């Protein structure tokens, strides 16, 4: 089970901790240069960007009804 958020330029994916790993796994793909999502850039992006993407994902997970459309339509800034 995983969750993610996609913008025009990037894809951010979180894999929850499991019996194999006690750490949240993250993947970040730069879609312009890696459209097939073969090389995650999570280790090279800034912590601010990772935090912003995680916050947006969490906001989308928590929204309900019309508030989801508002979040989806807003510019994530990344």
C-alpha positions in Angstrom: 0.0 0.0 0.0 1.3 3.4 -0.9 0.1 6.9 -1.5 1.3 9.7 -3.7 0.7 13.1 -5.2 1.5 14.1 -8.8 1.9 17.6 -10.2 2.8 18.6 -13.7 6.5 18.4 -12.9 6.9 15.8 -10.1 5.6 12.6 -8.6 5.9 12.1 -4.8 5.2 8.7 -3.3 5.2 7.4 0.3 5.5 3.8 1.2 4.5 3.2 4.9 6.7 1.4 7.4 6.3 -2.3 7.2 7.6 -5.5 8.7 10.5 -5.2 6.2 11.4 -1.7 7.1 10.5 0.5 10.1 11.1 3.7 8.1 8.8 5.6 5.9 10.1 5.2 2.3 9.8 8.2 -0.1 10.3 8.5 -3.8 10.4 11.7 -5.9 10.4 11.6 -9.7 11.2 14.5 -12.0 8.7 13.8 -14.8 10.3 15.9 -17.5 13.6 14.2 -17.4 12.3 10.8 -16.2 8.8 10.2 -17.6 8.9 6.5 -16.9 9.8 7.0 -13.2 12.9 4.9 -13.2 15.2 7.0 -11.0 13.9 8.4 -7.7 15.5 11.8 -6.8 14.4 11.7 -3.1 17.9 11.8 -1.8 18.9 14.8 -3.8 15.9 17.1 -3.4 15.8 19.6 -0.5 14.1 18.8 2.8 11.9 21.8 2.3 10.6 20.3 -1.0 10.1 16.9 0.7 8.2 18.5 3.5 6.0 20.5 1.1 5.1 17.4 -0.9 4.4 15.4 2.2 2.2 18.2 3.6 0.2 18.3 0.3 -0.3 14.6 0.4 -1.4 14.7 4.0 -3.9 17.5 3.2 -5.3 15.5 0.4 -5.6 12.4 2.6 -7.6 14.4 5.2 -9.9 16.3 2.9 -13.6 15.5 2.4 -16.1 16.5 -0.2 -15.8 19.9 -1.8 -12.7 20.8 0.2 -10.8 18.2 -1.8 -11.6 20.0 -5.0 -10.2 23.3 -3.5 -7.0 21.5 -2.5 -6.7 19.8 -5.9 -7.2 23.0 -7.8 -4.7 25.0 -5.8 -1.1 25.5 -6.9 1.2 23.3 -4.8 4.2 25.6 -5.4 6.4 22.7 -6.4 
